[in-house]
Amino acid sequence: MIDKHLDWANKQFGETDLGDPRRTARLVKLASTLANEPGKPLVNITQSPADMEGAYRFIRNEHIDAS
């Protein structure tokens, strides 16, 4: 099931230009994680404290504009 969500996230966001390929990789990983556990809090679905911190850093990143 995770592969299905990762494939979906790659198709949706894998070509996104966020100025750094690591940001794109984080977006894909975050989207896949959220799609795998819809409706659950991020803190409950990340696999490690490092993943949770990476997700929050991505969300707070001043170089990323959602518009």
C-alpha positions in Angstrom: 0.0 0.0 0.0 2.8 2.4 0.8 4.3 1.9 -2.7 0.9 3.0 -4.2 1.0 6.2 -2.2 4.7 6.8 -3.0 4.0 6.3 -6.7 1.1 8.7 -6.5 3.2 11.3 -4.7 6.0 11.0 -7.2 3.6 11.5 -10.1 2.0 14.5 -8.5 5.1 16.2 -7.0 8.2 14.5 -8.3 8.9 17.2 -10.9 8.2 20.2 -8.6 11.0 22.7 -8.7 11.4 24.0 -5.1 15.0 25.3 -5.7 16.6 22.3 -4.1 16.1 18.6 -5.0 16.1 17.8 -1.3 12.9 19.9 -0.9 11.2 18.0 -3.7 12.2 14.7 -2.1 10.8 15.9 1.2 7.6 17.0 -0.5 7.2 13.6 -2.1 7.9 11.7 1.1 5.5 14.0 3.1 2.7 13.7 0.6 3.1 9.9 0.5 3.0 9.7 4.3 -0.1 11.9 4.5 -1.8 9.9 1.8 -1.1 6.6 3.5 -2.7 7.8 6.8 -5.4 10.4 5.8 -6.9 12.4 8.7 -4.3 11.5 11.2 -2.0 14.1 12.9 1.5 14.4 11.4 3.0 13.6 14.7 1.3 10.2 14.8 2.2 9.1 11.2 5.8 10.0 10.8 8.1 7.0 11.3 10.8 8.7 13.4 11.4 11.9 15.3 13.8 12.9 12.5 11.0 12.5 9.9 8.7 14.5 12.0 11.2 17.3 12.4 11.9 17.2 8.6 8.2 17.5 7.9 7.9 20.5 10.2 11.0 22.2 8.7 9.6 21.7 5.3 6.2 23.2 6.3 8.0 26.2 7.9 10.5 26.7 5.1 10.5 30.4 4.0 11.7 29.4 0.5 8.6 27.4 -0.2 5.4 29.2 -1.3 2.2 27.2 -1.6 0.7 29.6 -4.1 
